Each structure stands twice: as structure tokens, then as C-alpha cells.
Amino acid sequence: MHDQANELADELLTFTISEELVPSIIKPPSQTVTLDFNGLLDPPLVLQTNEKECGGQLWPAGMVLAEYLIRNKINGLRGKSMFVRSDVSLRLTF
């Protein structure tokens, strides 16, 4: 059983995919992004992206959810705050 596992591991290590078939993702540098969600936020939300960390990206699904919440659930968000990280202070006021 152990030999079969080693053989499978060796096969997986030799399995490669061409960059022509599936190119590597080119991540943009970290940047400051200003979002007003099509004029729904005034003042706009200012975010600092950090593309080196998974949580520092603007995810399309998150953008859709955020706009939905602002459009449809704004009263439930008023006066709420959100904890992001201990070294980052964020307070959203609606």
C-alpha cells in the first residue's frame, strides 16, 4: 500500500500544465480603491488592497453582495461597525 502511495505521489509531482494552456494569474500591485457603488455611498468607501494576501482583494461576489446590501438593507446597516483586523480600524456609518 505504501509503495502505491509513493508511486501516485511521484506521478503527481511529474504532472505539469503548460503556461500556454493555463497562464499564471498576474496580480496587480497593492492600491487604494475608492468605491461609491454607483453613487450609493457618500462619502465613498476607501479601501487599501493587498494582493499578497487573499483577504486583500476585491472579490466580484463581495462587490455584488455589498451593493445589494446597500440598496436593499441600508436601514439594518445604519450605525453598525465591522471588525477587520486588530491593526486596521474600520467603522462604516450609513
Secondary structure, DSSP 8 states (H G I E B T S, - for coil): -HHHHHHHHHHHHH----TTTS---------EEEE-TTTTSSS-EEEE-BTTSTTBS--HHHHHHHHHHHHH-HHHHTT-----BTTB------
